Amino acid sequence: MTEDQGYLLDNQQVEAGQRFAAFGELFDPSTFRHLTAIGLSWGWRVWEVGAGGRSVPAWLAQQVGADGRVIATDIDTSWVSGTAGVEVLRHDVGLDPVPDGPFDLVHARLLLVHVPHRDRALAQMAAALRPGGWLVVEEADPGLQPLVCLEDEGPVEELANRLKAGFRQLLADRGADLAYGRTLPRRLRELGLVDVSVDAYFPITGPACNELERASVEQIRGRLIAGGIATAAEIDEHLAAVTGGALDLATLR
């Protein structure tokens, strides 16, 4: 991929680590609840797809113990490398062969929206399961969330929502499917999976929401300006409002 075709939020930037920390604070409790509910336990073989940061692979390694196995894969492993008890592989789930399995659990979070070959990736993940294994996919649907400020009551909120609209357009321009999340139940059934169920999790307001917004906007500041979406002064104004706690921000990105 060229730079303009690749992932909008470059994991080589320092803000990526800040985003991963915010994601962990916001979403780890929900993720761990789902994985505990399916019976994750000692000795399981687990593939964590598009791992990003360390929090989920580290927790998985603790759950499966020495008799289990956790493989964490990503196209950029810089933030997950060195996680105790975890095998880390550089891997593109949309293009590369499936790691050596089968697995009791395959899990991905906030990944497929951004993967160009997302349908093949989902099929690969399902095919990697042992009979009776579990596929847990936590996915965004930015198309269902047009606002970052749900109460659009003044210029500060209007600016925030304009930046959010620009962010979504930049994602779409790079091939992200902003409506993919809502299609997953059907796609999972079409792959032959059974006992398909869904719930939704939508954090609104708080320090982690503010940090995720700040880090994300900082990462794409240049893109927003170059695309005529906002001026540098408007971005500074928005970030000041975020830092000052003046906005009730919704996520996810």
Residue pairs with C-beta under 8 A, 6 or more apart in sequence:
4 174
5 174
5 175
6 174
7 114
7 174
8 114
8 170
8 171
8 174
8 176
8 219
8 220
8 223
9 16
9 19
9 216
9 219
9 220
9 253
10 16
10 219
11 52
11 76
11 78
11 79
12 76
12 78
13 219
15 215
15 216
15 218
15 219
16 79
16 215
16 219
17 53
17 79
18 211
18 214
18 215
19 212
19 215
19 216
19 219
20 52
20 53
20 54
20 55
20 79
21 53
21 211
22 208
22 209
22 211
22 212
22 215
23 52
23 53
23 109
23 110
23 212
24 53
24 55
24 56
25 208
26 203
26 208
26 209
26 212
26 251
26 252
27 109
27 110
27 138
27 201
27 203
27 252
28 55
28 56
28 59
30 138
30 201
31 56
31 107
31 109
31 138
32 59
34 136
34 138
35 60
35 63
35 105
35 107
35 136
38 105
38 134
38 136
40 46
40 60
40 63
40 64
40 105
41 63
41 64
42 63
42 64
42 65
42 67
42 68
43 64
43 65
43 67
43 68
44 63
44 64
44 68
44 69
44 104
44 105
45 64
45 68
45 69
45 101
45 102
45 103
45 104
45 105
45 130
46 60
46 64
46 68
46 69
46 70
46 71
46 103
46 104
46 105
46 106
46 107
47 71
47 73
47 99
47 101
47 103
47 105
47 106
47 107
47 125
47 128
48 56
48 57
48 60
48 70
48 71
48 72
48 73
48 86
48 107
48 108
49 73
49 93
49 106
49 107
49 108
49 111
49 121
49 125
50 73
50 74
50 75
50 93
50 108
50 109
50 110
50 111
50 115
51 57
51 72
51 73
51 74
51 77
51 80
51 88
52 74
52 79
52 80
52 109
52 110
53 79
53 80
54 79
54 80
54 83
56 107
56 109
57 70
57 72
57 80
57 83
57 86
57 88
58 83
58 84
58 85
58 86
60 70
60 86
60 107
61 68
61 70
61 83
61 84
61 85
61 86
62 85
64 70
66 85
69 87
70 85
70 86
70 87
71 86
71 87
71 88
71 89
71 99
72 80
72 83
72 86
72 87
72 88
72 89
73 88
73 89
73 90
73 91
73 93
73 99
74 80
74 90
74 91
75 90
75 91
75 92
76 90
77 88
77 89
77 90
80 86
80 88
81 88
82 88
89 99
91 99
93 108
93 111
93 115
93 121
93 124
93 125
94 115
94 116
94 117
94 118
94 120
94 121
94 124
95 117
95 120
98 124
98 127
98 128
99 128
101 128
101 129
101 130
102 128
102 129
102 130
102 133
103 128
103 129
103 130
103 133
104 129
104 130
104 133
104 134
105 133
105 134
105 135
105 136
106 125
106 126
106 128
106 129
106 133
106 134
106 135
106 136
107 135
107 136
107 137
107 138
108 125
108 136
108 137
108 138
108 139
109 137
109 138
109 139
110 138
110 139
110 140
110 252
110 253
111 121
111 139
112 118
112 121
112 122
112 137
112 139
112 177
112 180
113 139
113 140
113 141
113 142
113 171
113 176
113 177
113 178
113 180
113 181
114 171
114 176
115 121
116 175
118 177
118 180
119 187
122 137
122 187
122 188
122 191
123 191
125 135
125 137
126 135
126 188
126 191
126 192
126 193
129 135
135 188
135 193
137 184
137 188
138 201
139 180
139 181
139 184
140 180
140 181
140 252
140 253
141 178
141 179
141 180
141 181
141 182
142 168
142 171
142 176
142 178
142 253
143 168
143 178
143 179
143 182
144 179
144 181
144 182
145 202
145 250
145 252
146 161
146 164
146 165
146 168
147 161
147 164
147 250
148 160
148 161
148 163
148 164
148 213
148 247
148 249
148 250
148 251
149 157
149 160
149 161
149 247
149 248
149 249
149 250
150 204
150 248
150 250
151 157
151 248
152 158
152 161
156 237
156 238
156 241
156 246
156 247
157 247
159 230
159 234
159 237
159 238
159 241
160 238
160 241
160 242
160 247
160 249
162 229
162 230
163 217
163 224
163 229
163 230
163 234
163 235
163 238
166 224
166 227
166 229
166 230
167 216
167 217
167 220
167 224
167 253
168 178
169 227
169 229
170 220
170 223
170 224
170 227
170 229
171 178
172 178
184 198
185 196
185 198
188 196
189 196
202 250
202 251
202 252
203 209
203 250
203 251
203 252
204 248
204 249
204 250
204 251
205 248
205 249
205 250
209 249
209 250
209 251
210 242
210 243
210 245
210 247
210 249
212 251
212 252
212 253
213 242
213 249
213 251
214 239
214 242
214 243
216 253
217 224
217 235
217 238
217 239
217 242
218 239
221 232
221 235
223 229
224 230
224 235
225 231
225 232
225 235
230 238
241 247
242 249
